[in-house]
């Protein structure tokens, strides 16, 4: 199944994707919402982030190639992790499929896209096993971890380098019937392939992260866990960035400059 959130009369609405149409639902699929009779053409829909998480978790440096790239480009703190550790991102940074990524006027230097597979949690989870972690995932979506590298190197935290408005496109929908570890991630800029890697070539898989996190932190329905990237792709205003993860879909966003 593929579930999305779109703009509709009266506010955001959940939908079930059925071929080339979206069947609007009476509530969230995480709360047993069901599709009704109202349909919206897929191409005409205005997509929102497929979920607004109670807590937005993110994984960093979870691919060997990304660690090597970070070291090569001056991020001296980069190293191969010896255990799964999560960080956090801000909901204000979320935006949907087809919505613009806006580069702030103060951004200079490397401005990059990072393609990530995203786990959406289905139930409350605490002190779980690997198998229970696997069962706790409702589905998978796609994230673009937009990063302003000069800010990242200059600031004590990632407060603006990764959390500025529009810096976290997510979507286009949640796919429930896919094994993310068997897929391929591809990044295109203006239609040209800039990076491609095996989505599952992680240092620690999503379920290992869930096991480790829930030793200390309870996960709740709707929480998301972004799983890191094995590519950093330069982008600039005027580009269109497409992130495709086979079996899930394509997240597409134009890049604009702040007025």
C-alpha positions as CSV (number, residue, x, y, z in Angstrom):
1,X,0.0,0.0,0.0
2,X,1.0,3.6,-0.6
3,X,-0.3,6.3,1.7
4,X,0.2,10.0,1.3
5,X,-0.9,13.4,2.8
6,X,-2.2,16.1,0.5
7,X,-3.7,19.5,0.6
8,X,-7.5,19.4,0.4
9,X,-10.5,21.6,1.2
10,X,-10.6,22.0,4.9
11,X,-6.9,21.1,5.5
12,X,-4.5,18.2,5.2
13,X,-6.0,14.9,4.1
14,X,-4.7,11.3,4.1
15,X,-5.0,9.3,0.9
16,X,-4.5,5.8,-0.4
17,X,-2.8,5.8,-3.8
18,X,-4.7,3.6,-6.3
19,X,-3.2,3.7,-9.7
20,X,-3.4,7.2,-11.0
21,X,-5.8,8.5,-8.4
22,X,-5.7,9.2,-4.6
23,X,-8.6,7.9,-2.6
24,X,-9.1,10.2,0.3
25,X,-9.3,8.6,3.7
26,X,-11.3,9.3,6.9
27,X,-8.1,9.3,9.0
28,X,-4.5,8.2,9.4
29,X,-3.7,4.6,8.3
30,X,-1.8,4.4,11.6
31,X,-5.1,4.8,13.3
32,X,-7.0,2.4,11.1
33,X,-8.3,5.1,8.8
34,X,-10.2,3.8,5.7
35,X,-10.5,5.2,2.1
36,X,-13.7,6.7,1.0
37,X,-15.2,7.5,-2.4
38,X,-13.6,10.9,-3.0
39,X,-10.8,10.7,-5.5
40,X,-8.1,13.2,-6.6
41,X,-5.9,12.8,-9.7
42,X,-2.4,11.9,-8.7
43,X,-0.8,14.5,-11.0
44,X,-3.0,17.3,-9.6
45,X,-2.4,16.6,-6.0
46,X,-0.4,19.0,-3.8
47,X,1.7,16.7,-1.7
48,X,2.6,17.4,2.0
49,X,5.2,15.5,4.0
50,X,3.6,12.0,4.3
51,X,3.7,12.3,8.0
52,X,4.4,14.9,10.6
53,X,6.4,13.0,13.2
54,X,6.0,13.4,17.0
55,X,9.8,13.0,17.1
56,X,12.1,13.3,14.1
57,X,15.2,11.0,14.5
58,X,18.1,11.0,12.1
59,X,21.2,8.9,11.6
60,X,24.5,10.3,10.5
61,X,27.5,8.7,8.8
62,X,25.9,5.3,8.3
63,X,27.6,4.4,5.1
64,X,31.4,3.9,4.7
65,X,31.5,6.0,1.5
66,X,29.9,8.9,3.3
67,X,32.4,8.8,6.1
68,X,35.3,8.8,3.6
69,X,33.7,11.7,1.6
70,X,33.2,13.7,4.8
71,X,36.9,13.2,5.8
72,X,38.1,14.2,2.3
73,X,36.1,17.4,2.4
74,X,37.3,18.6,5.7
75,X,34.8,17.3,8.3
76,X,37.5,16.1,10.8
77,X,35.0,14.7,13.3
78,X,33.9,12.0,10.8
79,X,34.7,8.4,11.7
80,X,33.1,5.0,11.3
81,X,30.6,4.5,14.1
82,X,31.1,1.6,16.5
83,X,27.5,1.5,17.6
84,X,24.1,2.9,16.4
85,X,23.4,6.4,17.7
86,X,20.6,8.7,16.6
87,X,20.3,12.5,16.5
88,X,17.4,14.8,15.9
89,X,16.0,17.1,13.3
90,X,13.3,19.8,13.4
91,X,9.8,19.5,12.0
92,X,9.9,23.0,10.7
93,X,12.4,21.8,8.0
94,X,9.9,19.4,6.5
95,X,8.4,20.0,3.1
96,X,6.7,17.8,0.6
97,X,7.2,16.3,-2.8
98,X,7.3,18.9,-5.6
99,X,7.7,21.8,-3.0
100,X,10.8,24.0,-3.4
101,X,14.0,23.8,-1.4
102,X,14.8,27.4,-0.6
103,X,18.5,28.2,-0.2
104,X,18.8,31.1,2.3
105,X,20.6,34.2,1.2
106,X,23.3,33.6,3.8
107,X,24.3,30.2,2.5
108,X,27.6,30.2,0.6
109,X,29.9,27.3,-0.5
110,X,28.7,23.7,-0.6
111,X,25.0,23.3,-0.6
112,X,24.2,19.6,-1.0
113,X,21.4,17.0,-1.2
114,X,21.8,13.7,0.7
115,X,19.4,10.9,-0.2
116,X,18.0,8.8,2.6
117,X,15.5,6.0,3.2
118,X,13.1,6.8,6.1
119,X,11.4,4.4,8.5
120,X,8.0,5.3,9.8
121,X,7.2,3.7,13.2
122,X,3.8,2.0,13.6
123,X,3.5,1.4,17.3
124,X,4.9,2.2,20.7
125,X,8.3,0.4,21.1
126,X,10.5,0.0,24.1
127,X,13.4,-2.4,24.8
128,X,12.7,-4.4,21.7
129,X,14.4,-7.3,19.9
130,X,15.7,-7.1,16.3
131,X,12.6,-9.0,15.2
132,X,10.2,-6.7,17.2
133,X,12.0,-3.7,15.7
134,X,11.3,-5.0,12.2
135,X,7.7,-5.5,13.0
136,X,7.4,-2.0,14.5
137,X,7.9,-0.3,11.1
138,X,4.8,0.8,9.3
139,X,6.4,1.6,6.1
140,X,9.1,3.5,4.2
141,X,9.5,6.9,2.5
142,X,12.3,9.0,1.1
143,X,14.1,12.0,2.6
144,X,16.5,14.6,1.3
145,X,18.9,15.7,4.0
146,X,19.7,19.1,2.6
147,X,22.9,20.4,4.1
148,X,24.7,23.8,4.1
149,X,28.3,22.7,4.7
150,X,29.8,26.1,5.7
151,X,27.2,26.5,8.4
152,X,27.7,22.9,9.5
153,X,31.4,23.5,10.0
154,X,31.0,27.0,11.6
155,X,28.2,26.3,14.1
156,X,28.4,24.3,17.3
157,X,25.3,22.4,16.3
158,X,23.3,21.6,13.2
159,X,20.6,24.1,14.1
160,X,20.6,25.9,10.7
161,X,22.9,23.8,8.5
162,X,20.4,21.0,8.5
163,X,17.2,22.4,10.1
164,X,16.5,25.6,8.2
165,X,13.0,25.9,6.6
166,X,12.6,23.5,3.6
167,X,15.8,21.6,4.3
168,X,14.1,18.3,4.9
169,X,11.9,17.3,1.9
170,X,10.2,14.0,2.6
171,X,7.8,11.9,0.5
172,X,6.2,11.4,-1.9
173,X,4.3,8.7,0.1
174,X,4.7,5.9,2.6
175,X,5.2,2.5,0.9
176,X,4.3,-0.4,3.2
177,X,5.3,-3.4,0.9
178,X,9.0,-3.1,0.3
179,X,12.3,-4.3,1.7
180,X,14.4,-1.1,1.8
181,X,17.6,-3.1,2.3
182,X,17.2,-4.7,-1.2
183,X,16.7,-1.4,-3.1
184,X,18.9,1.1,-5.0
185,X,19.1,4.8,-4.3
186,X,19.6,7.2,-7.3
187,X,20.1,11.0,-7.3
188,X,19.4,13.0,-10.4
189,X,19.9,16.7,-10.9
190,X,18.0,18.1,-13.9
191,X,17.5,14.6,-15.1
192,X,21.2,13.6,-15.0
193,X,22.3,10.8,-12.7
194,X,24.8,12.2,-10.1
195,X,25.0,9.3,-7.6
196,X,23.7,5.7,-7.2
197,X,24.3,3.3,-4.3
198,X,22.8,0.2,-2.7
199,X,20.3,1.4,-0.1
200,X,21.0,-1.5,2.2
201,X,24.8,-1.1,2.3
202,X,24.5,0.5,5.7
203,X,27.0,0.1,8.6
204,X,24.0,-0.6,10.9
205,X,20.6,-1.4,9.6
206,X,17.3,0.3,10.6
207,X,16.3,-2.4,13.0
208,X,19.7,-2.3,14.9
209,X,19.1,1.5,15.3
210,X,15.6,0.9,16.7
211,X,16.9,-1.8,19.1
212,X,19.6,0.5,20.4
213,X,17.4,3.6,20.6
214,X,14.6,1.9,22.5
215,X,16.9,0.8,25.3
216,X,16.7,4.4,26.4
217,X,14.0,6.2,24.4
218,X,10.4,5.0,23.7
219,X,9.4,5.3,20.0
220,X,5.9,6.2,19.2
221,X,3.5,5.8,16.3
222,X,4.4,8.3,13.6
223,X,8.0,8.8,14.7
224,X,10.4,8.8,11.7
225,X,14.0,7.6,11.5
226,X,16.1,8.9,8.6
227,X,18.8,6.3,7.8
228,X,21.7,8.3,6.4
229,X,23.1,8.6,2.9
230,X,26.0,7.3,0.8
231,X,26.2,10.4,-1.4
232,X,26.4,14.1,-1.1
233,X,25.3,15.8,-4.3
234,X,25.9,19.6,-5.0
235,X,22.8,21.6,-6.0
236,X,22.0,25.2,-6.7
237,X,19.0,27.4,-7.4
238,X,17.4,26.5,-10.7
239,X,18.1,22.8,-10.3
240,X,15.5,20.1,-9.9
241,X,16.7,17.3,-7.6
242,X,15.1,13.9,-7.9
243,X,15.8,11.1,-5.3
244,X,14.6,7.7,-6.4
245,X,14.6,4.6,-4.2
246,X,13.5,1.6,-6.1
247,X,10.3,0.0,-4.7
248,X,9.3,3.3,-3.1
249,X,9.2,6.1,-5.6
250,X,10.7,9.4,-6.5
251,X,11.0,12.5,-4.3
252,X,11.3,15.6,-6.6
253,X,12.0,19.2,-5.5
254,X,13.0,22.3,-7.4
255,X,15.7,24.5,-5.8
256,X,15.1,28.2,-5.4
257,X,17.1,31.1,-4.0
258,X,15.6,33.1,-1.1
259,X,14.1,36.4,-2.3
